Amino acid sequence: MNKPEPSPVHLEKTKYCDIRHPDILKTIADIAPTDMPDIDKRLSIFHFVRDQISSGMDVFQITASDVLKRGMGGCSGKAVLCVTLMRAAGIPCRFAVSDLTRDVFLVIMKNRLTMRAFNHLPETLPHIMPLIWTGSEWARAEVSFDKKIYEACYKEAYDWDIDWDGITDVTPLVDLCVTPFEFMDDIDESIDNNFGRYIPPVLMSRVLFGIGNTYVDMLRKRRRPKKG
């Protein structure tokens, strides 16, 4: 996975990776200033996106700055934000994309309304992760699950390792991915085409996903990890 070597394309602005947006630049100045060592920049951005941007479901067609403003995103939105912040900080970054079984959501879809949202999802969904240059190779770094929702809902079922050392892969969902990862420099076209999947129209999706997200927020606030 150490090829290709980083190039200017891995630092470029795209429609969804809007690295020059004022909110992106302000965030980078706050969490990864220019005098910070690169490994600390990588870890600071990783933890910011993983934990300060709440995990939820959303449409694919959302820019990094909008994810930042909303404070919530699905795997696609959070990955796009992470890639954008990395690029804005001068860290080459691209995307790792695979197909993920929708069964990953069954841990949190526990009532009639959330199951209605679940049943509108395709059997598999594209799963997007940041692929980050560490100085000698590319590393996949999963940012989908914020720590609160992981500890409240997923830890007991899966006991994944979701922490990253800034150097090697952290891929807790890999066992639920049903296709090999494809590595991409730019996913704008794939996002515009819903990664080739049927997804309900944006308005309908936002309503359905809103139901699921409301319930997930309740779990995040009310459930606590077991002590010990």
C-alpha positions as CSV (number, residue, x, y, z in Angstrom):
1,M,0.0,0.0,0.0
2,N,3.1,2.3,-0.1
3,K,2.5,3.2,-3.7
4,P,1.9,5.6,-5.3
5,E,4.3,8.1,-3.7
6,P,2.5,11.2,-2.6
7,S,2.0,13.8,-5.4
8,P,0.3,17.2,-5.6
9,V,-3.0,15.5,-6.4
10,H,-3.1,14.2,-2.8
11,L,-3.1,17.8,-1.5
12,E,-5.7,19.1,-4.0
13,K,-9.0,20.9,-3.4
14,T,-12.0,19.2,-5.0
15,K,-15.8,19.9,-4.9
16,Y,-16.3,17.9,-1.7
17,C,-12.8,18.4,-0.2
18,D,-13.1,22.2,0.0
19,I,-9.7,22.7,1.7
20,R,-9.7,26.5,1.3
21,H,-13.1,27.1,3.0
22,P,-12.6,29.6,5.9
23,D,-14.0,27.1,8.4
24,I,-11.6,24.4,7.3
25,L,-8.7,26.8,7.5
26,K,-9.7,28.1,11.0
27,T,-10.1,24.5,12.3
28,I,-6.7,23.5,11.0
29,A,-5.1,26.6,12.6
30,D,-6.7,25.5,15.9
31,I,-6.0,21.8,15.9
32,A,-2.9,21.3,13.6
33,P,-0.9,24.5,13.4
34,T,2.0,24.7,11.0
35,D,4.7,24.3,13.8
36,M,3.2,21.0,15.0
37,P,5.1,17.8,14.0
38,D,3.4,15.9,11.2
39,I,2.6,12.8,13.4
40,D,1.0,15.1,16.0
41,K,-1.0,16.8,13.2
42,R,-2.2,13.4,11.9
43,L,-3.3,12.3,15.4
44,S,-4.9,15.7,16.2
45,I,-7.0,15.6,13.0
46,F,-7.9,12.0,13.5
47,H,-9.2,12.4,17.0
48,F,-11.0,15.6,16.1
49,V,-12.9,14.0,13.3
50,R,-13.5,10.7,15.1
51,D,-14.8,12.2,18.4
52,Q,-15.8,15.9,17.8
53,I,-17.9,15.0,14.7
54,S,-20.7,12.7,15.9
55,S,-21.4,9.5,14.1
56,G,-24.6,9.3,12.2
57,M,-26.2,8.7,8.8
58,D,-26.4,11.3,6.1
59,V,-26.5,11.6,2.3
60,F,-23.2,11.3,0.4
61,Q,-23.5,14.7,-1.3
62,I,-22.1,16.9,1.5
63,T,-18.9,18.9,1.5
64,A,-16.3,18.7,4.2
65,S,-17.1,22.2,5.4
66,D,-20.8,21.3,5.7
67,V,-19.9,18.2,7.7
68,L,-17.9,20.4,10.0
69,K,-20.7,22.9,10.4
70,R,-23.3,20.1,11.1
71,G,-21.0,18.4,13.6
72,M,-22.2,15.1,12.4
73,G,-21.5,12.7,9.5
74,G,-21.7,9.2,8.2
75,C,-18.5,7.3,7.1
76,S,-18.4,9.2,3.8
77,G,-18.8,12.7,5.3
78,K,-16.4,12.0,8.1
79,A,-13.8,10.5,5.7
80,V,-14.2,13.5,3.4
81,L,-13.7,15.9,6.3
82,C,-10.6,14.0,7.5
83,V,-9.0,13.9,4.1
84,T,-9.8,17.6,3.7
85,L,-8.3,18.6,7.0
86,M,-5.2,16.5,6.3
87,R,-4.7,18.1,3.0
88,A,-5.2,21.5,4.4
89,A,-2.5,20.7,7.0
90,G,-0.1,19.6,4.2
91,I,-0.5,15.9,4.9
92,P,-1.1,13.9,1.7
93,C,-4.3,12.0,1.9
94,R,-6.6,9.9,-0.3
95,F,-9.5,7.4,0.1
96,A,-9.9,3.7,0.8
97,V,-13.3,2.4,-0.4
98,S,-14.9,-1.0,0.1
99,D,-18.4,-2.5,0.3
100,L,-19.8,-2.9,3.9
101,T,-22.7,-5.0,4.9
102,R,-25.6,-3.0,6.3
103,D,-25.7,-5.4,9.2
104,V,-23.2,-3.1,11.0
105,F,-26.2,-0.9,11.9
106,L,-28.2,-3.7,13.6
107,V,-26.4,-3.0,16.9
108,I,-28.2,0.4,17.1
109,M,-31.4,-0.2,15.1
110,K,-33.5,-1.6,17.9
111,N,-37.0,-0.1,17.4
112,R,-39.7,0.0,14.7
113,L,-38.8,3.5,13.4
114,T,-35.1,2.9,13.2
115,M,-35.7,-0.5,11.5
116,R,-37.8,1.3,8.9
117,A,-34.8,3.5,8.1
118,F,-32.6,0.4,8.1
119,N,-34.8,-1.4,5.7
120,H,-34.5,1.4,3.1
121,L,-30.7,0.8,3.0
122,P,-29.2,-1.4,0.3
123,E,-27.8,-4.8,1.4
124,T,-24.3,-3.4,1.1
125,L,-23.1,0.2,1.4
126,P,-19.9,1.8,0.3
127,H,-17.5,2.3,3.2
128,I,-15.0,5.1,2.9
129,M,-11.9,5.6,5.0
130,P,-9.1,8.2,4.9
131,L,-5.9,6.8,3.5
132,I,-3.1,8.9,5.1
133,W,0.5,9.3,4.2
134,T,2.6,8.7,7.3
135,G,6.0,9.6,5.8
136,S,6.9,6.2,4.4
137,E,3.6,4.5,3.6
138,W,-0.2,4.9,3.4
139,A,-2.3,4.0,6.4
140,R,-6.0,3.5,6.7
141,A,-7.5,5.3,9.7
142,E,-11.1,4.6,10.6
143,V,-12.9,7.7,11.8
144,S,-16.6,6.6,11.5
145,F,-17.5,5.9,15.1
146,D,-17.1,8.5,17.7
147,K,-15.8,7.1,21.0
148,K,-19.1,7.7,22.9
149,I,-21.3,5.7,20.5
150,Y,-18.6,3.0,20.1
151,E,-18.4,2.5,23.9
152,A,-22.2,2.8,24.3
153,C,-23.2,0.4,21.6
154,Y,-20.5,-1.4,19.7
155,K,-17.8,-2.3,22.2
156,E,-19.8,-5.0,23.9
157,A,-20.7,-6.6,20.5
158,Y,-17.4,-6.3,18.7
159,D,-14.7,-5.1,21.1
160,W,-12.8,-3.3,18.2
161,D,-9.6,-1.3,18.6
162,I,-10.6,2.1,17.4
163,D,-7.4,4.0,18.4
164,W,-4.7,5.0,15.9
165,D,-1.0,5.3,16.5
166,G,-0.5,7.7,13.6
167,I,1.5,5.2,11.6
168,T,-0.2,1.8,11.0
169,D,-3.7,0.8,9.9
170,V,-6.6,0.9,12.2
171,T,-9.5,-0.9,10.4
172,P,-12.1,-2.1,13.0
173,L,-14.7,-2.6,10.3
174,V,-12.6,-4.7,8.0
175,D,-14.3,-8.0,8.9
176,L,-17.6,-6.6,7.9
177,C,-16.3,-5.4,4.5
178,V,-17.3,-7.8,1.7
179,T,-15.0,-6.5,-1.1
180,P,-11.3,-5.6,-1.2
181,F,-10.5,-2.0,-0.7
182,E,-10.0,0.2,-3.7
183,F,-7.7,3.2,-3.3
184,M,-8.8,6.5,-4.9
185,D,-7.3,10.0,-5.1
186,D,-10.7,11.6,-5.7
187,I,-14.2,10.4,-5.0
188,D,-16.2,13.4,-6.2
189,E,-17.7,11.6,-9.1
190,S,-18.4,8.5,-7.0
191,I,-20.2,10.7,-4.5
192,D,-22.3,12.4,-7.2
193,N,-23.3,8.9,-8.4
194,N,-24.1,7.5,-5.0
195,F,-21.2,5.0,-5.5
196,G,-23.5,3.2,-8.0
197,R,-26.2,2.4,-5.4
198,Y,-29.8,3.3,-5.3
199,I,-30.2,5.7,-2.4
200,P,-33.6,7.4,-1.8
201,P,-33.8,11.0,-2.9
202,V,-32.0,13.5,-0.6
203,L,-35.2,14.8,1.1
204,M,-36.5,11.3,1.8
205,S,-33.1,10.1,2.9
206,R,-32.7,13.0,5.3
207,V,-36.1,12.2,6.9
208,L,-35.3,8.5,7.3
209,F,-31.7,9.1,8.5
210,G,-33.0,11.7,10.9
211,I,-35.1,9.1,12.6
212,G,-32.1,6.9,13.0
213,N,-29.8,9.7,14.1
214,T,-32.3,10.9,16.8
215,Y,-32.3,7.4,18.3
216,V,-28.5,7.1,18.1
217,D,-28.2,10.5,19.9
218,M,-30.4,9.1,22.6
219,L,-28.2,6.0,23.0
220,R,-25.1,8.2,23.0
221,K,-26.5,10.3,25.9
222,R,-28.3,7.6,28.0
223,R,-26.1,4.5,27.7
224,R,-22.8,4.3,29.5
225,P,-19.9,1.9,29.1
226,K,-19.7,-0.9,31.6
227,K,-17.1,-0.3,34.3
228,G,-14.1,-2.6,34.5
